[in-house]
């Protein structure tokens, strides 16, 4: 990954290589943390964070659901993020706020372990590759099932829960695929390892419902709004695995991945990206770069960076 100059750690701007935590931090041992993935784009009106308020609200909600008392308000975290981007001289970047239980107590009920908050920003291109965005990716239905809402909280973006996604992603990568598709405990389509999934059949667009243990993604909400505005209202319903093999189009979306076509599932070819997928890709791109006035409220302008620096590589 590429370095930036500074990381924000619990109220202070710290040089990248000096941002450290204690090895006995509770979150390191038990996964007691929540995070967000956010992007800033250098759009027509300058650098702007896409759907910043919604991401910070989910960050706060995730913390509440896991009994993490954030020591900073969403407004303070938002302002720190904008200042961090400017201070690092960045215009396009990925943003990672993280809250976790730090050093102070071990055990499963570590109420005295303090909650620490960090924000990191760095340049990060297409998560699934530019070729994947253009021509589509190959996906594999994972043998690992998405963790049920009876066991964990799928609507929270919690650190420990992502071991489930890591198992699925690793399995698909070792088998030669770019992404995994997880089913829920009922055997219905849930989501990708880090993206929501949409299916197009006979001119209609479908996506799994929230009861399928999905993360109710912010990119998902954006895509659904864009589709509805373009005359394609999305139907939320259960999708069987076999339906994917006969779909006219499939695409995935997420903050890191953006909008990515799926050209093959379990070695069943779907072909080149279709009309609806391309429509969504263009609509999403117009929104994130500030070319769609109707979505201008989705953008949080950062202001001009203090200086433009060339990040070093690690």
VEXDREN-2710 file (C-alpha; in Angstrom, 1 decimal):
% VEXDREN-2710
k/r/px/py/pz
1/UNK/0.0/0.0/0.0
2/UNK/1.0/3.6/-0.4
3/UNK/1.9/5.7/2.6
4/UNK/0.5/9.1/3.4
5/UNK/2.3/11.5/5.8
6/UNK/-0.1/11.5/8.8
7/UNK/-2.6/9.4/10.6
8/UNK/-5.1/10.8/13.1
9/UNK/-5.0/8.9/16.4
10/UNK/-7.4/9.9/19.2
11/UNK/-7.2/13.6/18.6
12/UNK/-3.6/13.9/17.4
13/UNK/-2.0/14.0/13.9
14/UNK/0.8/11.4/14.1
15/UNK/3.5/10.6/11.5
16/UNK/2.5/7.5/9.5
17/UNK/5.3/5.3/10.8
18/UNK/4.8/6.4/14.4
19/UNK/1.1/5.5/14.6
20/UNK/1.3/2.6/17.0
21/UNK/-0.9/0.7/19.5
22/UNK/0.0/-1.6/22.4
23/UNK/0.4/-5.3/21.5
24/UNK/-2.0/-6.1/24.3
25/UNK/-4.8/-4.0/23.0
26/UNK/-8.1/-5.7/23.5
27/UNK/-9.2/-5.3/19.8
28/UNK/-6.0/-7.0/18.5
29/UNK/-6.9/-10.1/20.5
30/UNK/-10.6/-10.3/20.3
31/UNK/-11.6/-8.2/17.2
32/UNK/-13.5/-5.7/19.3
33/UNK/-13.6/-2.9/16.8
34/UNK/-15.7/-1.2/14.2
35/UNK/-14.6/0.6/11.1
36/UNK/-15.8/2.2/7.9
37/UNK/-14.5/2.3/4.3
38/UNK/-15.0/5.7/2.7
39/UNK/-13.7/7.4/-0.5
40/UNK/-12.8/10.9/-1.4
41/UNK/-12.8/11.8/-5.1
42/UNK/-11.3/14.8/-6.9
43/UNK/-14.5/15.9/-8.6
44/UNK/-15.7/18.8/-10.6
45/UNK/-15.9/20.9/-7.4
46/UNK/-12.7/19.8/-5.9
47/UNK/-12.0/16.9/-3.4
48/UNK/-15.2/15.6/-1.9
49/UNK/-16.0/12.7/0.4
50/UNK/-18.8/10.5/-0.9
51/UNK/-21.7/10.1/1.5
52/UNK/-19.6/11.1/4.4
53/UNK/-22.4/11.7/6.9
54/UNK/-24.0/8.3/6.2
55/UNK/-20.7/6.5/6.7
56/UNK/-20.1/8.3/10.0
57/UNK/-23.6/7.6/11.2
58/UNK/-23.1/3.9/10.5
59/UNK/-19.7/4.0/12.2
60/UNK/-21.5/5.5/15.3
61/UNK/-24.3/2.9/15.0
62/UNK/-21.9/0.0/14.7
63/UNK/-20.0/1.2/17.8
64/UNK/-23.3/1.5/19.8
65/UNK/-24.4/-2.0/18.8
66/UNK/-21.1/-3.4/20.1
67/UNK/-21.1/-1.3/23.3
68/UNK/-18.2/0.9/22.2
69/UNK/-18.5/4.4/23.6
70/UNK/-16.9/6.6/21.1
71/UNK/-14.8/9.4/22.8
72/UNK/-15.4/11.7/19.8
73/UNK/-18.6/12.9/18.1
74/UNK/-19.4/12.2/14.5
75/UNK/-18.9/15.9/13.8
76/UNK/-15.4/15.8/15.4
77/UNK/-14.5/12.7/13.4
78/UNK/-15.8/14.3/10.2
79/UNK/-13.8/17.5/10.7
80/UNK/-10.7/15.5/11.6
81/UNK/-11.1/13.5/8.4
82/UNK/-11.3/16.6/6.2
83/UNK/-8.3/18.1/7.9
84/UNK/-6.3/14.9/7.6
85/UNK/-7.0/14.7/3.9
86/UNK/-5.9/18.4/3.5
87/UNK/-2.8/17.9/5.7
88/UNK/-1.7/14.9/3.7
89/UNK/-2.1/16.8/0.4
90/UNK/-4.4/14.2/-1.1
91/UNK/-7.3/14.7/-3.5
92/UNK/-8.3/11.1/-4.3
93/UNK/-8.0/8.7/-1.4
94/UNK/-9.5/5.9/0.6
95/UNK/-10.5/6.7/4.2
96/UNK/-10.5/4.2/7.1
97/UNK/-11.9/5.3/10.5
98/UNK/-11.5/2.6/13.1
99/UNK/-12.6/2.4/16.7
100/UNK/-11.3/-0.4/19.0
101/UNK/-10.8/-1.4/22.6
102/UNK/-7.3/-0.6/23.5
103/UNK/-4.9/-1.6/26.3
104/UNK/-6.1/-1.9/29.8
105/UNK/-7.9/-5.1/30.5
106/UNK/-8.2/-8.6/29.0
107/UNK/-11.1/-11.0/29.1
108/UNK/-14.4/-11.0/27.2
109/UNK/-16.1/-8.3/29.3
110/UNK/-13.3/-5.7/29.3
111/UNK/-15.4/-2.6/30.3
112/UNK/-12.3/-0.7/31.5
113/UNK/-10.4/-1.1/28.2
114/UNK/-10.4/2.4/26.7
115/UNK/-11.9/3.0/23.2
116/UNK/-9.3/4.4/20.8
117/UNK/-10.2/6.0/17.4
118/UNK/-7.9/6.3/14.4
119/UNK/-8.4/7.7/10.9
120/UNK/-6.1/6.8/8.0
121/UNK/-6.2/8.1/4.5
122/UNK/-4.2/6.8/1.5
123/UNK/-4.3/6.5/-2.3
124/UNK/-6.0/3.3/-3.3
125/UNK/-7.2/2.5/-6.8
126/UNK/-9.7/0.0/-8.0
127/UNK/-10.1/-2.8/-5.4
128/UNK/-10.9/-5.5/-8.0
129/UNK/-8.7/-3.9/-10.7
130/UNK/-9.4/-1.6/-13.6
131/UNK/-9.8/-4.6/-15.9
132/UNK/-12.4/-6.0/-13.6
133/UNK/-14.4/-2.8/-13.7
134/UNK/-14.2/-2.7/-17.5
135/UNK/-14.7/-6.4/-18.5
136/UNK/-16.1/-8.0/-15.4
137/UNK/-14.8/-10.5/-12.8
138/UNK/-15.1/-14.2/-12.2
139/UNK/-16.9/-15.1/-9.0
140/UNK/-17.2/-18.3/-7.0
141/UNK/-20.0/-19.2/-4.6
142/UNK/-18.2/-19.9/-1.4
143/UNK/-18.5/-23.1/0.7
144/UNK/-18.5/-20.7/3.7
145/UNK/-21.9/-19.3/4.7
146/UNK/-22.4/-15.7/5.8
147/UNK/-22.6/-15.5/9.6
148/UNK/-26.3/-15.4/10.7
149/UNK/-27.9/-12.4/12.4
150/UNK/-28.7/-14.9/15.2
151/UNK/-24.9/-15.1/15.9
152/UNK/-23.5/-11.6/15.1
153/UNK/-24.8/-8.2/13.9
154/UNK/-24.6/-8.1/10.1
155/UNK/-25.7/-4.4/10.0
156/UNK/-22.6/-3.5/12.0
157/UNK/-19.3/-3.1/10.2
158/UNK/-17.3/-4.9/12.9
159/UNK/-13.7/-6.0/12.7
160/UNK/-14.0/-9.5/14.0
161/UNK/-16.9/-10.3/11.7
162/UNK/-14.6/-9.9/8.7
163/UNK/-12.9/-13.3/9.4
164/UNK/-16.0/-14.7/7.7
165/UNK/-15.3/-12.7/4.6
166/UNK/-11.6/-13.4/4.7
167/UNK/-12.2/-17.2/4.6
168/UNK/-14.5/-16.8/1.6
169/UNK/-12.2/-14.4/-0.3
170/UNK/-9.2/-16.6/0.4
171/UNK/-11.0/-19.7/-0.9
172/UNK/-12.1/-18.0/-4.1
173/UNK/-8.6/-16.5/-4.7
174/UNK/-6.9/-19.9/-4.2
175/UNK/-9.3/-21.4/-6.8
176/UNK/-8.5/-18.7/-9.3
177/UNK/-11.5/-16.4/-9.0
178/UNK/-11.5/-12.7/-8.3
179/UNK/-14.3/-12.7/-5.8
180/UNK/-16.5/-14.8/-3.6
181/UNK/-20.3/-14.9/-3.3
182/UNK/-21.6/-16.0/0.1
183/UNK/-25.0/-17.6/0.8
184/UNK/-26.9/-17.1/4.0
185/UNK/-27.7/-19.9/6.5
186/UNK/-30.8/-20.8/4.4
187/UNK/-28.8/-21.2/1.2
188/UNK/-30.0/-18.0/-0.4
189/UNK/-27.6/-15.5/-2.0
190/UNK/-26.3/-13.0/0.5
191/UNK/-23.5/-10.8/-0.8
192/UNK/-19.8/-10.8/-1.9
193/UNK/-17.0/-10.9/0.5
194/UNK/-16.9/-7.1/0.6
195/UNK/-19.7/-6.0/-1.7
196/UNK/-23.5/-6.2/-2.2
197/UNK/-24.8/-8.0/-5.2
198/UNK/-27.4/-7.2/-7.8
199/UNK/-29.0/-9.4/-10.5
200/UNK/-30.7/-8.4/-13.7
201/UNK/-33.2/-10.7/-15.4
202/UNK/-35.6/-9.7/-18.2
203/UNK/-35.2/-6.0/-17.6
204/UNK/-35.8/-6.2/-13.8
205/UNK/-33.2/-5.7/-11.1
206/UNK/-33.1/-7.8/-8.0
207/UNK/-31.0/-7.7/-4.8
208/UNK/-31.1/-9.8/-1.6
209/UNK/-33.1/-8.2/1.3
210/UNK/-31.8/-7.2/4.6
211/UNK/-33.2/-10.3/6.3
212/UNK/-30.6/-12.3/4.2
213/UNK/-27.9/-11.2/6.8
214/UNK/-26.4/-8.6/4.4
215/UNK/-24.6/-5.4/5.3
216/UNK/-27.0/-2.7/4.3
217/UNK/-24.3/-1.0/2.2
218/UNK/-24.2/2.7/1.6
219/UNK/-23.1/2.1/-2.0
220/UNK/-26.0/-0.3/-2.3
221/UNK/-28.4/2.5/-1.2
222/UNK/-26.8/4.8/-3.7
223/UNK/-27.1/2.3/-6.6
224/UNK/-30.7/1.6/-5.7
225/UNK/-31.5/5.3/-5.8
226/UNK/-29.7/5.8/-9.1
227/UNK/-31.5/2.8/-10.7
228/UNK/-34.9/4.0/-9.5
229/UNK/-34.2/7.5/-10.9
230/UNK/-33.3/5.9/-14.3
231/UNK/-36.5/3.8/-14.4
232/UNK/-35.3/0.6/-12.8
233/UNK/-36.8/0.2/-9.4
234/UNK/-35.0/-2.6/-7.5
235/UNK/-36.9/-5.5/-6.1
236/UNK/-35.5/-6.8/-2.8
237/UNK/-36.2/-10.5/-2.6
238/UNK/-34.4/-13.9/-1.9
239/UNK/-32.3/-15.0/-4.8
240/UNK/-31.5/-18.7/-5.3
241/UNK/-27.9/-19.7/-6.2
242/UNK/-29.1/-21.3/-9.5
243/UNK/-30.7/-18.0/-10.5
244/UNK/-27.2/-16.5/-10.8
245/UNK/-26.3/-19.0/-13.5
246/UNK/-29.2/-17.8/-15.7
247/UNK/-29.0/-14.1/-15.0
248/UNK/-28.8/-11.6/-17.8
249/UNK/-26.4/-9.5/-15.8
250/UNK/-24.8/-9.5/-12.3
251/UNK/-22.9/-6.7/-10.7
252/UNK/-21.5/-5.9/-7.3
253/UNK/-21.0/-2.6/-5.5
254/UNK/-19.1/-1.4/-2.5
255/UNK/-17.1/1.6/-1.5
256/UNK/-13.8/-0.1/-2.3
257/UNK/-15.0/-1.9/-5.3
258/UNK/-17.4/0.8/-6.6
259/UNK/-19.5/-0.9/-9.3
260/UNK/-18.0/-4.0/-10.8
261/UNK/-19.7/-6.4/-13.4
262/UNK/-19.6/-10.1/-12.9
263/UNK/-19.0/-12.0/-16.1
264/UNK/-18.9/-15.5/-14.7
265/UNK/-20.3/-17.4/-11.7
266/UNK/-19.0/-20.9/-10.8
267/UNK/-17.7/-21.3/-14.4
268/UNK/-21.1/-20.3/-15.9
269/UNK/-20.4/-17.5/-18.3
270/UNK/-22.7/-14.4/-18.3
271/UNK/-20.8/-12.5/-21.1
272/UNK/-19.7/-8.9/-21.3
273/UNK/-21.2/-6.3/-18.9
274/UNK/-24.7/-5.5/-20.0
275/UNK/-26.8/-2.4/-20.5
276/UNK/-28.1/-2.0/-17.0
277/UNK/-24.6/-2.6/-15.4
278/UNK/-23.1/0.1/-17.7
279/UNK/-25.9/2.5/-16.9
280/UNK/-25.3/2.0/-13.1
281/UNK/-21.5/2.4/-13.5
282/UNK/-21.9/5.7/-15.4
283/UNK/-24.6/7.0/-13.0
284/UNK/-22.4/6.1/-10.0
285/UNK/-19.3/7.7/-11.5
286/UNK/-21.3/10.9/-12.3
287/UNK/-22.5/11.0/-8.7
288/UNK/-19.1/10.5/-7.1
289/UNK/-17.4/13.1/-9.3
290/UNK/-20.1/15.7/-8.8
291/UNK/-21.5/15.6/-12.3
292/UNK/-25.1/14.9/-11.2
293/UNK/-26.7/17.9/-9.5
294/UNK/-29.5/15.7/-8.1
295/UNK/-27.0/13.9/-5.9
296/UNK/-24.9/16.9/-4.8
297/UNK/-26.0/16.4/-1.2
298/UNK/-24.0/13.1/-1.3
299/UNK/-20.8/15.1/-1.5
300/UNK/-18.9/16.6/1.5
301/UNK/-16.4/19.1/0.1
302/UNK/-13.0/18.9/1.7
303/UNK/-11.3/22.0/0.5
304/UNK/-8.0/22.3/-1.2
305/UNK/-5.1/20.3/0.2
306/UNK/-2.4/22.2/2.0
307/UNK/0.2/20.7/-0.3
308/UNK/0.4/17.9/-2.8
309/UNK/2.9/15.3/-1.9
310/UNK/4.1/12.2/-3.5
311/UNK/3.4/9.2/-1.2
312/UNK/6.1/6.7/-0.6
313/UNK/5.7/3.0/-1.1
314/UNK/5.8/0.3/1.5
END
